[in-house]
Amino acid sequence: MTAIKPLAELRETIDSIDQQLLSLLNERARCAQDVAKTKQAEGEQGTFYRPDREALVLRRIKALNTGPLADETAMRFFREVMSACLALEKPLDVAFLGPEGTFTQQAAFKHFGHAVHTIPVNSIHEIFSSVEHQHCQFGVVPVENSTEGVITHTLDRFLSSPLQICGEVEIRVHQNLMARVDSLADITEVLSHQQSLAQCRRWLDKNLPHVRCTAVSSNAEAARLAAEQPGKAAIAGKVAADLYQLPILEKNIEDEPNNTTRFLIIGEQRPSATGQDKTSLVLSTGNQSGALHKILEPFARYGISMTHIESRPSRQGLWDYVFFIDIDGHRDDQDVAKALHALQDNVTMLNILGSYPKAVI
């Protein structure tokens, strides 16, 4: 039987470990500063953030982790370490769909860490514009939800943008009821974005059947209003509750427990291959018979897995459509390159939106 150590001795050990951790973290930070100096000496300009490098580091941490910390916890810790070190090199400005406290901002923090400077804007179009005009180095845009489907505004904006997809991040959407009231009986109105109200419809019908539900511009705006108006409640994420200091009355009230939103990181970079990548492209075939087969055949020939396909009006002619496609692999992978080359003979337009690391955590 293992002897139980005295509490004082355990605390002394923890204090010693904390001291070593702090020393090593600062050593890593100084090394990051040296990396920045080396890059500048070699003439490198712009952002020093490399999504492919960060993905490789996080996957390495996962492979090395022996517990008892969960893999996700260990990777999240190192994400924040890298974020803080990068801020010492050159802080990042990241545009997101505002206001403060939205799931898009939560996605930005999950992908970049909390040391970035997040810039709220009013629309998906403005996120693209902020990066295109170099007001921000990167932007975070929602692209699809597991229950509500694709976000068409994001797909359509890619048709006119020169930006690349540099990464992706997935957020498990947990909806919470928050308000400054003593009980559910004191709630007179529930505020939230229309999608969130729809995602919590069964819970609302069961627990607040006679309370008016009102759609507002965002969950964060709902939280802001609920913080100011007695009797009003909001459905929003934990980030919004923390921001507006609203008590959470009920957690995870969404009807679908696996409700997940996927976000894309947009910028000017072209990440290198990491071995676990995804490529997104948009193409057009024109109005011709067997068009879909001609798209699929090169991928089947070279064993490339297609993970998503979505059609959208091209806005170039009546009943003319473009296809947005996600495939496994990087544009520089041999088989992917062969498939894309073969595909060019079957389409009237092909634009690679980006090859980027798959979501890590």
N, C-alpha and C positions, 0 to 999 in steps of 0.2 A: 504494500500500500504506500502511495506517494505521500510524503510528509507535507503538511500544509505550512507554507511559509508565513511568518508574521507579517501583518499588514504594513508596518513601518518599513520592513525590508523590501517588500514589493514596491512600495511607493518610491523608495530610494533608487531601485532598479529602473523604474519608469522615468524618473527624473534624469538619470544618467543616459538612458536611451534617447530621450527628448533632446538632450544637449548634443548628442552625436548626430541626430537627425537634422537639427538646425544647422550644425556645422557643414554637413554634407549638402544640404539644400543651398546654402550660400555658396559653396564651392561650385555646385552645378550652375548657379546663376552667374558666377564670374566666368565660367566656361562659355555660357551662352553669350555673354558680352564679348568674349574673345572671338566667337564665331562671327558676330556682327562686324567686328573690326576687320577680320580676314575677308569677309564678303565685300566690304566697302573698298578694301585695298585692291581687290581683284576687279573693281569697277562695277559691282552689282548694285543696282538701284531698285527703288520700290520696296515692296514688302518682303520681309524675310520669312514669312509664314510659308510652309511647304506641307500641303495636306497629305501628300504621299509619305513624306518622312514621319509625320505625326502618326499616321495609320500604322506604319511599320513599328514604331516605338510602342504603341499601345498593344498591338498584337504580341509583341515580344514580352511585354509585362504580363499579359494573360498567360502566355506559355510558361513563364518563369514562376508564376504565383503558385505557392504550395499551401496557402491558407494559414490561419483560419479565416482571413479576410476573403470575401467573395470576389470573384474575378471582376465583376462590374464595379465593386467598391474600390478595388486596387487601381483599375483603369481610370475611374473618375478622379481619384487622388492625383494620379500622374498627369491627367489632362489639366488639372488646375496648376500643377507645378510647371508644366510646359507653357501654359498661358501666362503665368507670372513672369517666367524667364523671357518669353517673347516680348512682353511689355517693356522689359528693360532694354531690349534690342531696339524695338520700334513698335509702339502701340498700334493696334489695328482699330480702324473705324468700320463698323459693320451695320448696314442698314437693315431694318426689320419693319414688319407691318405693325404700326403702333395702334394705340398708345402704349405706355409702359405697362408691363404686366400681362401681355398676350402670350399665347402659346408659341408664337413665332419668336418672341424674345427668349422664351424658355429654350427653344431649339438652338438659338444663337449661343446661349450660355453653355448648353450641353456640348455643342460642337467645338467652340472656341475657348471655353472656360470663362470665368468671371472677370478676368483682367482686361478684356476687350472693352472698347467704348462703343456701346450700342446706340444707334441713331434711329429714333422712331420716325416713320413717314406714314402718309395717309393712304397709300394704295400700293398694289403690286407694281403698277406702272412706275410709280415713283421710286420703288426699290431698284428696279432696272436702271432708271435714269440716274439715280445717285451714283451708281457704280460706273455707268457709261461715261458720265461727266467727271469721274474721278473725285467726287466728293467723299466717297467711301471706297475702301479697297475691296470689300466683299458685301454681298447681300444675302439674305435668307428669305426664300419664298416657299410657301406651301404648294405642293404639287398634287397630292392625292390623300384621301382619307379612306380608311378601310370600310367604312359604312356609307359614306356619302359620295364616294367616287372621286374623279379628277377635278382639279381646280382649273377650269377652262381659261380664266384670265392669265394664268401663268403660262400655259401651253401657247396661247395665242401671242403672248409678248415675245416668246422665243423666235417667232417668225420674222421679227424686225430687229432683233438685237444681235450684236456681234459678240456678246459675252459667252463665256464657256461655263459649263457646269464643273465645279472644282471638287464637289463632295456632296454627301447626302447625310441626313440625320433623321432618325425616327423618334417620335415622341408618343408614348402611351398616354392617351388623353383621359385624364381623370377629372371628372367634373365634380365640383363641390358646391354645396349650398352654404352661403355665408351671409351674415347680417348682424346688426347690433340689436338683437331682440333676446328676450329670455326664453322663448319657446316658439315652435312652429305656429302655434295659435296666434301669435302676435304679428305674423307676416300678412301684409295687405296686398303686396304685389311682388312678382318675381321678374327680374330683369336679366336678359342675356342676349347673346347673338342668336339669330334664328336657327342656325345649325345646332347650337348647344341645347336650345329648347327642344328641338326635335329629337336629339340624342338622349334626352332625359324624360321623354313624354310619359312613359309608363310609371316612372317614379313619381312624377308630378301628379298624374291622375290618381294614383293611390294615396299619396300623402298630403297633397294640397289641392284637392279636387275643385274647390270653390274659389281659389285664389287666381286673380288675373295675371296672365303671363304676357310680358311686353318685350318685343324684339328691339334691341338697340344695336349700335354700329359694331361693338366688340364686347367680349367678356370683360376686358379691363375697364371699359367705359361703364359697364353694368356695376362693377365693383366700386368704381368711383362714386356713382350716383347712390348706391346703397349705403356707402359710408357717410353721405351727407344728408340722407332723407330717412327719418324714422319710419319703421314699418316696411321699408323696401328691402328685399333680399336679392342677391345676385347668384348666378351660376357661373363659376369661373375656376381657373386653376389656382394652385397654391401660391404661385408667384404673385398673382393679383391680391390674394388675401394678405400676404406679407406686406405688399406695397402699401395697401390702404388700411392695414391694421384691422382687418375684419375677422371676427371669430368665425371659424368653420363649424357650422351646426351639424352638417351631415357630409360624410366623405364618400367619394366614388359612387355617385348616384346615376351614372350613365347606364343606359339600358343594355349596352353591349360591353362586357368587361374587357374585351380585347381591342377596343376602339383605338386605332393608331393613325397618326398623321405623319406622312413623309414630307420632308422639306429638302430643298436643293440649295446648295451653296453656289452662288454665281460670282464670277470674277473674270480676270483676264488671264489667269494661269492655265497651263496645260500640265497637270500632274503626270509624273512618270508612272510606269507600271509597278504594282506592288505584289502581283500574284493573286490578289482577290479584288478584282475590279469590275466595274460596270461601264458600259458605253451607251449613251443616249444619242439618238439621231432623229431627224425629221426628213421625210422624203415625199415625193409626189410621183405618181405614175401617169398622170393624165387619165382621161376617160378611155380605157381600153379593156378588152376582154381578158380575163385571166390575170388581172393586175395583182391581186393578192397572192396568187400562186407564184408569180414572178418575184415578189418580194421575199417570200418564205423560202424558196428553193435554195438560194445560195447559203443561207444559214443552215439548212438541213444538210446540204452537201458537205460542209466543213465542220459539222457537229457543234454548231454554236447554239446555245440555249437562249431562246427569246423569253424574257421575263414579263414583258408588258407590251401591248400594242393598243393605240388609241387613234381614232380618226377624227379630224376636225375640218370644217370648211376652210378652203384655202383663201377665200375672199378675192380670188383672182378670176372666177367665172362661175356661172350657175352649175351647181352639182359637181363642182371640182373640189376634191378633198386632198388633204395631206395626212400622212401617217406619222405619229410619234411612236418610236420603238425603243425599248430598253433591251440590251443583250448582255450576257455574261462575257467578261473579258475586256481587255484593253485594246485600243486601236493599233497599238504597236505589237500585239501578240500575232504570231505568224498566221494562225488560222483565221483570226478576226480580220486581219489585213486582207487576206485572200478573199474572204466572203464579201467585204466591203468593195473590193475591186471588181468582183463579179457582179455585184449589185448595181454598179454604175451603168452597166449595159441595159438594165431593165427599168430604169427610172428616168424621169425628166429633170428631177432636182434631188440632190442628196447633200444634207448639211449635218456634219457631226457636231452635236451640241456639247460633247465632252466625254472624255474617259477619265474616271475618277475612282478612288477607293470606295468599296462598299462600306456602309455604315458599320462602325466598329462596336459601339455600345448604344 
